[in-house]
Amino acid sequence: MSFEKIIISQQNRIHFIKPEEIVFCRSDNCYTNIHFLEGKQILTVKSLTKLHKELLSVDFLRVNQSFVINRRFIQSIDKKKRSIEMENGVLIPFTVSLKDLLLLIEKGTSLITSGFEDLMEV
């Protein structure tokens, strides 16, 4: 695990966050809400695009216009509903193709084994 931290500034506080503790980030217009496993949330004025660039890790995947997720916290994928269940129980919709999603997850992880083509059948 990395010991690098990102800086998240709010009006009255500056947070130093370990990226590996972030479960997902959700865009809310000009703001981004950062969600952690234990339910903690931090709202920042940074755009989701800018925050995603700062995370600089293959662990973070842009799965639709509003969400960046940490692949290390993926619990399951519902192929029919096109949603990803995170370890904190939150369901996140994905708009990328299932094949592209699995390829993104596969980069740098052993969660998906070879032969994942069978997983794409509905």
N, C-alpha and C positions, 0 to 999 in steps of 0.2 A: 504494500500500500504506500501511496505517496504521502509525504508530509507537507506538500505544498498547500497553501491556502489561497482562497480568493477573497477579495475585499468587497463587501457589500455595504454601501453607505445609505443610511436613512437620515431623516431630518435631525434626530437627536442622538444617533448612535452609529457606530461603525462596527460591523461584524467581520470577523475573520473566520472563514468557513472552510472546512476540509471537504473538497468535492466528493470524496467517497462516502460522505454521510448524507448526501442529497439523494432522495428517491426520485423526484421529478420536479420540473419547473413548468408553470402554466402561465401563458400570456394573458394579460388582462388589459387590453388597449396599450397604453404607454408604460404599463407596469408589468412586473413579473413576480409571481408568487412562488417562492421556493419552499418545497415540502420535504420534511424529514420523516424518518421511520417512526419516531415516537409521537408524531402528530404536530410537532412544532412547525410553524410557518413564518417566513420572513417576506415582507412585501418590499420590493425595490423599484426604483424609477428606471432601471435598466431595461432595455428591450430584450425580448427572448433571444433574438439573433445575436446581440452583443454579448449576453451572458453565455450563450452556447459557445461562442468563440473564445471566451475567457476560460471556459472549463478545460479546453485543450486535451481532451481524453477521448479515446475510442469507446469508453464506457457510456458516453452520452449520445443518444440517438434522437434525431428530430423525426418523430413519427407522424406528425401532422402540423398544421400551421400554428397551433396553440400549445403544443407540448414538446418538451425535451425530456426523455426518461433516462435513468441510469439502468443499463441492461443488467447490472448485478442484482437488482431488486425485482426482476421479472419473475412472477410465480407461474403464470400460465397465459396462453393465448387462446381466445375463443375465435375460431376461424369463421363461424357463421355470423356472429355479432360484430366481428372485426374490432375486437377490443383486447387490451392487454391488462391482465390483473397483476398489480404490483403487490409486494409483500405486505404492505400496509392495508390491503383490501381495496384500494382505489382502482376503478376500471377506467382505462384510458383508451379512447378510440384511435385507430390508426387508419391513415388514408393511403399510405404507400402499399404497394402490392405485397401479398403474403411472402412471395418469393424474395422481394427486396428486403422485407423486414427480417426474414430468416438469415439472409446474407449479411445484413448489418449486425445482427446479433452474433453471428458466427465469427466475425472479425475479432480475433483476440480472445475467444472464449471456447471452452470445451463443452458448453451447455448443449450445443447442437452438434451432433455427430455426423459423419459422412452418411450419405443416403437420406438426407432430409427431404428429398423430393417426395417421399411417401407421405410426409407430414402435410404437404400442400393439397392433397386430395381431400375433397369435402365429403 
